[in-house]
Amino acid sequence: MRESGGSSGQIFREAGDNKFLRAFSEVADENAVNKIGAKMAPSEAVVFMLNSLTGLSLLTMPYGFTKAGLLLGSLIVLGCMVMSYITATFMLEALTIANALNYEKAEEEQIVNDPEVRQSLHKQMEQARKSEPDLKASLLHRDTIAQFKKEVRQTNMNEFKIRERVELGPLGQAVLTTGKRAKFLAALIYVMILSFTYGTASALVVTVNQSLGHTVISAIELVGFHAPDQNSAYMACVVATFFITLPLCFANLQNTKKFTMVIMCFRFLAIFILLVIGSLKSLQRIQNEGTQAVFKDVPIWNPDGFVAVFGNAVFLCGLHHYLPSMISPLEPQQKAPGVIIVAFSCCYLLLTATCATALTAFNAETHEYCSPDPGGNWCKIQPLYNLNFSPVSFGGGFLALFLLAYPAMAIASIPVAAITTRNTMGTALGIKPPDPEAPYTLSNILLTLSVVVPPFTVALITQDVQAVIQYVGGYAGLSVSFLCPLILLIRCRLALTLDAPEFKDVDRPLKSPFGNLCGYIAVVVVYIFALGMVTRKLFF
């Protein structure tokens, strides 16, 4: 009798027959609901992940660094990235286990539908009971199919291949099904996801309309007309974007890859220009005032500013609910941890360079707000960093307009965020999505309004994007990034008894090296500490 995985003796010859097992993979591929589609190379995956990482947080982080200081801010972001990477590996493993659960459903379906295979498996089980006295007691009450599935799980790594995207909410539903506590945790995961997506949408709406409002004012000033005040321009933009966004939430947004690529190119170009101008202005200050005088104005360490950076850092690194969509198309899939490390590392270097040049260039400025006129006065670091560049006179003021306007391109992301939130809520409530050709059903209209109206209401109430980020990032974002992956990994492993002795040494694809007691304790301790720091700062 052959040995499997260094544990129990193998009973079924079919468990090691690749030709026989290939049929299970084919059925699992056919049964996949959210098929992956086109594959993506690791370099492409890094670019797309970097695009997500350098979104809103790159604009809000310099303001946070003015509160916490350059050194403390850098350490907070680094620590958040390290912990986010650890919990990202939890999500990756949970995703493979979710696919393995679907594989085993296909496996059982094939066996049940094939009497000859069933009979062969039962005969081999009976032979094992007779020939191996030690196995008799342990196998006497085991189901034959269950035992066969366990042997396949030990030897067939293809079982854990990612064949379909399993989003965070449905993943919770799949493994949190038995018992009141489990069902409560499944509902809690949906609440955390929805809270975070609502908050992200609110921050996105505020950012888009602040950028649009300042762009409108600067454009009117540039052509020589009297511009309205910033508040009026902002409110008008909020109303306009609402009526633009709402119809798009019922449209088919599947074929937007080219448009996304264009926006991504503009974003990277704008970030490069922000970094260049910040560096040039920093060098100019050093030449005029001297190195010692300039760096004296740069804050280094202020623990009271912890929340200002931490909330932004969670928004920056909190990609866990997007990981199934980002990582599933990757080929080879084993490169996923490396993709995350490279994207995080590039983002960290870019972020710290941006914040360092921002503090050096603008922290000593005395004006509260920058002039909307090209060549006007500079100002202190703004809650949205791109607003610091309205006085740029290069190109007759058109470069300044580009830097002011480029975050407004994220208006295309508002319908996507709304649709994602709507689908998540629909899944949680058990409401089936409508036919894409007939989206205007009563339930779909009500769900869409319920996810679009609140973020725009928040935007009408406040323009303080930092406050939105601190509350949402400090609670919902922290829970989605740290707590949800931990719960899901533990429950996923339990669903396939992967912590049992016979599976502990099996080298599964994308198995998290941190999925052990020490890793779990580290995540829980950091989660509780961060939650305490956020609560203390925001409420006491």
Residue pairs with C-beta under 8 A, 6 or more apart in sequence:
1 9
1 10
1 11
1 128
1 132
2 9
2 10
2 16
3 9
3 10
4 10
4 15
4 16
4 151
4 154
4 155
5 154
5 155
5 502
5 503
5 505
5 506
6 505
7 154
7 501
7 502
7 503
7 505
8 502
9 128
9 132
9 135
10 16
10 151
10 155
11 124
11 125
11 128
11 135
11 139
11 147
11 148
11 151
12 121
12 124
12 125
12 147
12 148
12 151
13 124
14 20
14 21
14 117
14 120
14 121
14 148
15 21
15 148
15 151
15 152
15 154
15 155
15 156
16 155
21 152
21 156
21 158
23 110
24 103
24 106
24 107
24 110
24 152
24 159
25 103
25 158
25 161
27 106
27 107
27 109
27 110
28 99
28 102
28 103
28 105
28 106
28 107
28 163
29 163
31 102
31 105
31 106
32 102
32 163
32 164
33 164
34 164
34 165
34 166
34 167
35 163
35 164
36 162
36 163
36 164
36 165
36 328
36 329
37 329
38 329
39 329
39 330
39 331
40 48
40 329
40 330
40 331
41 331
42 330
42 335
42 338
42 339
45 326
45 327
45 329
45 330
45 335
45 336
45 339
45 343
46 339
46 342
46 343
46 346
47 264
48 264
48 326
49 319
49 326
49 339
49 340
49 343
50 343
50 346
50 347
51 264
51 267
51 268
52 319
52 322
52 326
53 316
53 317
53 319
53 343
53 344
53 347
54 267
54 268
54 271
54 347
54 350
55 267
55 410
56 203
56 204
56 207
56 315
56 407
56 410
56 469
57 312
57 313
57 315
57 316
57 351
58 271
58 316
58 350
58 351
58 354
58 385
59 207
59 384
59 385
59 386
59 407
60 312
60 315
60 383
60 384
60 385
60 465
60 466
60 469
61 73
61 77
61 309
61 312
61 313
61 316
61 351
61 354
61 355
61 385
62 354
62 355
62 358
62 359
62 381
62 385
63 308
63 381
63 382
63 383
63 384
63 385
63 466
64 73
64 305
64 308
64 309
64 311
64 312
64 466
65 73
65 299
65 309
65 355
65 358
65 359
66 299
66 305
66 359
66 363
66 380
66 381
67 299
67 302
67 304
67 305
67 308
67 309
68 76
68 299
68 301
68 302
68 303
68 305
68 306
68 308
68 309
69 299
69 300
69 301
69 302
69 305
70 298
70 299
70 300
70 355
70 356
70 359
71 300
71 301
72 300
72 301
72 302
72 303
72 305
72 306
72 309
73 305
73 309
73 355
74 352
74 355
76 306
76 309
76 310
76 313
77 309
77 313
77 316
77 348
77 351
77 352
78 348
79 526
80 310
80 313
80 314
80 316
80 317
81 313
81 316
81 317
81 344
81 347
81 348
83 481
83 482
83 522
83 523
83 526
84 317
84 318
84 319
84 320
84 344
84 481
84 482
85 337
85 340
85 341
85 344
86 512
86 514
86 519
86 522
86 523
87 320
87 481
87 482
87 485
87 486
87 523
88 319
88 320
88 323
88 337
88 340
88 485
89 337
89 510
89 512
89 513
89 514
89 515
90 485
90 486
90 488
90 489
90 512
90 514
90 515
91 168
91 320
91 323
91 324
91 485
91 488
91 489
92 323
92 327
92 336
92 337
92 510
92 512
93 489
93 492
93 508
93 510
93 511
93 512
93 515
94 171
94 485
94 488
94 489
94 492
95 162
95 166
95 171
95 323
95 324
95 327
95 328
95 510
96 160
96 161
96 162
96 508
96 509
96 510
96 511
97 160
97 492
97 493
97 495
97 496
97 498
98 166
98 171
98 174
98 175
98 492
99 160
99 161
99 162
99 163
99 164
99 166
100 153
100 159
100 160
100 496
101 174
101 175
101 492
101 495
101 496
102 163
102 164
102 166
103 159
103 160
103 161
103 163
104 149
104 153
104 159
104 496
107 149
107 152
108 145
108 149
110 117
111 117
111 118
111 121
111 145
111 148
112 118
112 145
118 144
118 145
121 144
121 145
121 148
122 144
125 139
125 144
125 147
128 135
128 139
129 135
129 136
129 139
129 140
130 136
139 147
150 497
150 502
152 159
153 159
153 496
153 503
153 506
154 502
154 503
154 506
157 507
157 508
157 509
160 508
160 509
160 510
161 333
161 509
162 327
162 328
162 333
164 328
165 324
165 325
165 328
166 174
166 324
167 321
167 324
167 325
167 424
168 189
168 193
168 320
168 321
168 324
168 480
168 484
168 488
169 189
169 190
169 193
169 424
169 427
169 428
170 427
171 324
171 488
171 492
172 185
172 186
172 189
172 190
172 484
172 487
172 488
172 491
173 186
173 427
174 495
175 488
175 491
175 492
175 494
175 495
176 182
176 183
176 185
176 186
176 189
176 491
177 183
177 186
182 491
185 487
185 491
187 428
189 484
189 487
189 488
190 424
190 427
190 428
192 476
192 479
192 480
192 483
192 484
193 321
193 424
193 480
193 484
194 421
194 424
194 425
194 428
195 472
195 475
195 476
195 479
196 318
196 321
196 472
196 476
196 477
196 479
196 480
197 321
197 417
197 420
197 421
197 424
198 421
198 451
198 454
198 455
198 472
199 468
199 469
199 471
199 472
199 473
199 476
199 477
200 315
200 417
200 472
201 414
201 417
201 418
201 421
201 451
201 455
202 454
202 455
202 458
202 459
202 468
202 472
203 315
203 465
203 468
203 469
203 472
204 410
204 413
204 414
204 417
204 455
205 238
205 241
205 414
205 455
205 456
205 458
205 459
206 458
206 459
206 462
206 463
206 464
206 465
206 468
207 384
207 407
207 410
207 465
208 237
208 241
208 407
208 408
208 410
208 411
208 414
209 234
209 237
209 238
209 241
209 408
209 459
210 234
210 384
210 387
210 463
210 465
211 384
211 386
211 387
211 404
211 405
211 406
211 407
211 408
212 233
212 234
212 237
212 241
212 405
212 408
212 411
213 230
213 233
213 234
213 236
213 237
214 230
214 233
214 372
214 387
214 390
214 404
215 401
215 404
215 405
215 408
216 227
216 233
216 236
216 237
217 227
217 228
217 230
217 233
217 372
218 227
218 372
218 373
218 390
218 397
218 400
218 401
218 404
219 401
220 226
220 227
220 228
221 227
221 372
221 373
222 373
222 374
222 396
222 397
222 401
227 233
227 372
228 236
231 463
234 463
235 460
238 456
238 459
238 460
241 411
241 414
241 456
242 452
242 456
244 411
245 411
245 414
245 415
245 418
245 452
246 448
246 452
248 414
248 415
249 415
249 418
249 419
249 422
249 448
249 452
250 439
250 440
250 444
250 448
251 415
252 436
253 415
253 416
253 419
256 412
256 416
259 412
260 412
263 409
263 410
263 412
266 406
266 409
267 406
267 409
270 386
270 402
270 403
270 406
271 350
271 354
273 399
273 402
273 403
274 354
274 385
274 386
274 389
274 403
275 350
275 353
275 354
275 357
277 389
277 392
278 354
278 357
278 358
278 360
278 361
278 362
279 357
279 361
281 357
281 361
281 362
281 378
282 294
282 357
282 360
282 361
285 294
285 360
285 361
285 364
286 294
286 360
294 360
294 364
295 360
297 363
297 364
298 359
298 360
298 363
299 359
299 363
304 537
306 533
306 537
307 470
307 474
307 533
307 534
307 537
307 538
308 466
308 470
310 473
310 474
310 530
310 533
310 534
311 466
311 469
311 470
311 471
311 472
311 473
311 474
311 477
311 534
312 469
312 473
313 473
314 473
314 474
314 477
314 478
314 481
315 469
315 472
315 473
315 477
316 347
316 351
317 344
317 481
318 473
318 477
318 480
318 481
319 326
320 480
320 481
320 484
320 485
321 480
321 484
327 333
327 336
327 339
330 336
330 339
333 509
333 510
334 509
334 510
336 510
337 510
354 385
358 381
358 385
358 388
359 381
362 378
362 379
362 380
362 381
362 388
363 380
363 381
365 378
365 379
365 380
366 380
367 377
367 378
367 379
367 380
368 379
368 380
369 379
369 382
370 376
370 377
370 378
370 379
370 382
370 387
370 388
370 389
370 390
370 391
371 377
371 378
371 379
371 390
371 391
372 390
373 390
373 391
373 397
374 391
374 392
374 393
374 396
374 397
374 400
375 391
375 393
376 390
376 391
377 391
378 388
378 391
379 388
381 388
382 388
383 464
383 465
383 466
384 407
384 465
386 403
386 404
386 406
386 407
387 404
389 400
389 403
389 404
390 400
390 403
390 404
391 400
392 399
392 400
392 403
393 400
394 400
414 455
418 448
418 451
418 452
418 455
421 451
422 444
422 447
422 448
422 450
422 451
423 433
425 447
425 450
425 451
426 432
426 433
426 443
426 447
431 443
431 447
433 444
434 440
434 441
434 443
434 444
458 468
462 468
470 534
470 538
471 538
474 530
474 531
474 534
474 538
475 531
475 534
478 527
478 530
478 531
478 534
479 527
482 523
482 526
482 527
482 530
483 527
486 520
486 523
486 524
489 512
489 515
490 520
492 498
493 499
493 515
496 503
497 503
498 504
498 506
498 508
512 519
514 522
